[in-house]
Structures are given as C-alpha cells and as structure tokens.
Amino acid sequence: MKKILTVAGSDSSGGAGIQADLKTITLMGEYGLSVITALTAQNTQGVFGIYPVPLDFISSQWEAIVSDIEIDAIKTGMLGDEKVISLICQKIKKSKIPIRVFDPVMVAKSGASLLTPSGRKALVKELLPLATIITPNIPEAQIICGFSIRTEEDMKKSAQKIYQLGAKNVLIKGGHKKGKAVDVLYDGKEFFLFSHPRIDTIHTHGTGCTLASAIAVELARNTPVPEAVEKAKEFITSAIRYAFPLGKGRGPTNPYFLFSREKEIYLAIESLQKAIKKLQSYSVGSLIPEVQSNLGYAIPFAKSVEDVVAFPGRIIRVKDTILVPLPPEPGGSNHIARIILTVMNFAPEYRSAMNIRYSPELIQKCRKQNWKIKKFDRQKEPDKIKLKEGASLEWGISSILQNQSHIPDVIYDQGDVGKEPMIRILGKNPEEVVDKILCLL
C-alpha cells in the first residue's frame, strides 16, 4: 500500500482540503497521511474564517510522520503564506519523497484569498522547481505567468512558461474556460490534451484537491504521467457528474460514486431478482402487453441508461405466467431506463418502473386503489419529437410531471399509429412496483 502525504488546509465542510485529499487517497486504495497548514471555517457558501497553524506545529506534524513512515508521494494544497511555503520546501529538500504533486491553491471558488501576495512569489521561486507536476487552474496559471489565458494556445504557452520556471510537468486545468473542458499537460517535450464534455452543475467544491490527490496516487504506483493524469481525470469526472448536492451553495464532488456504483448495481440486481421471483409466483401473464414488458431499477444519482438495471430480452408472457430469459443487468432496457431517468429528473427517489398492458378496466382498478393517475396524449406530440428516436416517452412523462407536486403511481397513454397503448407503474423500488401490480390481479 502506497503512503501519500497531503500538506494542506482543513475544510470544515469536508468538501475540499485535507478531507477531500484523504477521501480520495483512501477510496483509491492507498494510505493517506496529513500535515495541516490551516484551519478554515467554511461551508458550501463561502469561507468565513482562516486560522493559520503555527510554523513550529506544522514542522512537528511533518517530523512526526517522516521520522516513522516512509512516504511515497506528497501532495500540497493550501499553504497560506511564504513562511509556510519556505518551511515545506526545506522539508521536501531534506526528504527522499520521490513524487511531488503541487496544487497551487490561491483562491477559493467562493472568491476568498487563500494565498498571500508574498506567498505567490515564494510559490513560484521556491516550490515550483521541486514539482514532479503542478496543477494550476486558469486563474492560478494567469497569476503565475502574468498574462491572460483565453484560448487553448494560451494554455499551452502558460504551460511552457511554468515549465521554464522549474516544474517537470505542468497540467493547466481548463474548467474555467468556456466551452468544452480541456486540460493541457506539458512535459517539456510534448503536449497532451484531455477533453471531457462539460458537466452542467454548480457542485464542484474540492475538484482541484481531488484531482491532484488522484494524480499523486497514480504516480506513486509508477504510472506514467500522461496515463496518471488520464486516470485521475476519469476519477474526478465521475465525482463531478454524480456530485453531492449538499448545503445551500456550491456542494462537494462525490469521489465515492465510482466505487459505490458497483455496490449499488449489485443491490439493484438483487432487488430485481427478488421482485421478479415474487411476480412469477402469481398468474400475471394477462398484464403483459403485446410488446412484452420490463422492470427496471436505477442506482442512486443515475444519469444514463447504463445506470439503470433491467432484464435484457424483456419479461415475456407464457400463457398465464411470465418468463425472463436473462438475469438483470445494467443497461438491460433502453425503454424502461428512459422512463425511470425522466421521472428521476423530478423526484430522484422514484427509481423503479414497469410497463403493463393498457385497458380501461385496469385503469378503473387503479382508481379503486385511490392511486394518483396521469395520462398523456401521443397525438399531441410535436413532430420534431416524433422524429427523434426514443424521445416520445421523455416528452410524454415530462409534460405530465413538470406541473405536478407529487409523482403519480400510474402514467398511461392510449397509443397512436404504430404505438401500443401502455400503463407504467412507478415506485421507489421494485418491490413497491410489484406490490402495486399485484393489486391489479
């Protein structure tokens, strides 16, 4: 197990700083240690106070660790001022720590200054030449280089300038630039571009800390620098995509998602298998439509069809019973996934659905259960929606839910040319959906 030392400030909200670093290092399977440089009072809305840790105690933390434990990589974050930077540089020079990843934390996303002007000079003069890799964002790179960065070419020029100041590798993060998010890595010989679609979210607290820590982990494993950055980018991209909407402001990323996803998929498969077994013990064949059926269950924070577990090959009617040819798997049904994902846009806790045969008699039975029932009319569907593959259901369900304060138990339509009428039973989990369906027998 690799030992990664983070030297940074403490974030009382847990989204950035040493908290984000240690979460990332642990989740990636290595061992994290820390030297705290400052205490902050902050939350998702801002930084309300900074208490610098005395120099002698920063030194004591460092010596206590390195005198006892061999460190494979160091990652620095918030250092605060020139005195702390000078102290850490002295410690690094005396140490034999081979990997040095520096995140030049200067300004918080809320706008609070986290590094003094004299600290910025010390960072350039003393810290930069010791870096295996430095990871400034565009505002930080502009401060270091002294010129504006607006284009990809500007990013490359800034990377070259910072490399000339002593860093062995420079990663300019492009999240602050408009358009597609492109990061530029320069190793002194060539450029490497890392491009990912921009994720529409405000919950990005701790992205820089998480990315730099992930890079430190990969480099400690002897992963080549470009590959280490690529793997770290995949890690932070998933953490941003499934960010945790905590608090009233800019929430933290979710570094746990990449690992929790496998667990949640396993739990979803188990839940679906249990639910379908219960359904198979009853004569439910009459409820299956001509196009067959499916039962799906999305993992928390589901964003794509692959995040929804369902039965490939569908649920098939065999006389009065049902048959499932294959076990449930992620992405098992585009159709049922689109229904669930659309509902989750309005109520994330409603993660399961099943489609059944439509008939006026079944709708009447639903009413007798005092269920909330809603209907959409396919004949009112705009032509541009009809021409787009798979858009009909999203349009129909969204047209209902956008004006509702509660999620209905049932959404149905009476079909159209080439479209079979259908009832969709909604619920928070497969067991709830199956219990509703059994009420209709």
Beta strands, then each sheet from edge to edge (+ up, - down):
strand 1: 3-11
strand 2: 31-43
strand 3: 46-52
strand 4: 73-76
strand 5: 99-102
strand 6: 133-134
strand 7: 170-172
strand 8: 181-186
strand 9: 191-196
strand 10: 295-298
strand 11: 308-310
strand 12: 316-318
strand 13: 321-323
strand 14: 329-330
strand 15: 352-357
strand 16: 373-375
strand 17: 410-413
strand 18: 422-427
sheet 1: 3+ 2- 1- 4- 5- 6-
sheet 2: 7+ 8- 9+
sheet 3: 14+ 11- 10+ 15- 18+ 17- 16-
sheet 4: 12+ 13-
end
